């Protein structure tokens, strides 16, 4: 259906950094498919060593979808509060239409 969000995006050049009580990932988003017309949302989910979700970031949404049109790339920082826990791994997710 045309209302189904796409998830076939590329998150390249991932680099982890910390900011006070946050675990952050700087990544380069690239849409290799059709241009988006409605929205793009991206977030990072952080996990502990038992593979339990610690937290997830606020959703990143670009102000202008033209920034990612035509295969252009966009750098973004995705940060989640660690809640005092040690992060073992992360996953980046994105949805758009």
C-alpha positions in Angstrom: 0.0 0.0 0.0 1.2 3.6 -0.6 0.7 4.2 3.2 3.3 1.6 4.1 6.5 3.3 5.2 9.8 2.4 3.4 12.7 1.2 5.4 15.3 0.6 2.6 17.6 3.4 3.6 21.4 3.3 4.0 23.0 4.5 7.2 26.8 4.7 6.4 29.9 6.1 8.1 28.7 5.3 11.6 30.8 6.7 14.4 30.0 6.4 18.1 30.6 9.3 20.6 29.3 10.2 24.0 27.8 13.4 25.3 27.3 13.7 29.1 24.8 11.0 29.8 24.1 10.1 26.1 25.3 7.5 23.7 25.3 9.0 20.2 25.9 7.7 16.7 26.8 10.1 13.9 25.8 8.6 10.6 25.3 9.5 6.9 21.7 8.8 5.7 21.2 8.0 2.1 18.0 7.3 0.2 18.9 5.2 -2.8 15.2 4.8 -3.8 12.4 7.0 -4.9 12.2 10.5 -3.4 10.3 10.9 -0.1 7.1 13.0 -0.2 5.7 12.9 3.3 8.3 12.2 6.0 11.5 10.7 7.2 12.1 9.5 10.8 15.3 8.0 12.1 16.3 6.9 15.6 18.9 4.8 17.5 18.1 2.0 20.0 20.7 1.1 22.6 21.1 -2.3 24.2 23.0 -3.7 27.2 25.1 -6.9 27.3 22.0 -9.0 28.0 20.5 -7.6 24.7 17.8 -5.7 26.6 16.8 -2.3 25.3 18.1 0.4 27.5 16.5 3.3 25.7 16.0 4.9 22.3 16.6 8.4 21.0 14.2 11.1 20.0 13.1 10.7 16.4 15.2 12.7 13.9 13.2 14.4 11.2 14.7 16.7 8.6 13.0 20.1 8.1 13.1 19.7 4.4 12.8 16.4 2.5 14.6 18.0 -0.5 17.8 17.5 1.5 17.6 13.7 0.8 16.1 13.8 -2.7 17.8 12.3 -5.7 20.2 10.1 -3.8 21.7 13.0 -1.7 23.1 12.2 1.7 22.5 13.8 5.0 24.6 13.6 8.1 22.7 13.2 11.4 23.5 12.7 15.1 21.2 10.2 16.9 21.6 10.3 20.7 19.9 8.2 23.5 20.2 8.8 27.2 22.0 5.8 28.8 20.1 5.9 32.1 23.4 5.1 33.8 23.8 1.8 32.0 26.6 0.4 29.8 25.8 0.2 26.2 26.9 -3.0 24.4 25.4 -2.4 21.0 23.0 -0.2 19.0 20.7 -0.3 16.0 19.6 2.5 13.8 16.1 2.4 12.3 14.5 4.7 9.7 11.1 5.0 8.2 9.9 7.2 5.4 7.3 7.8 2.7 
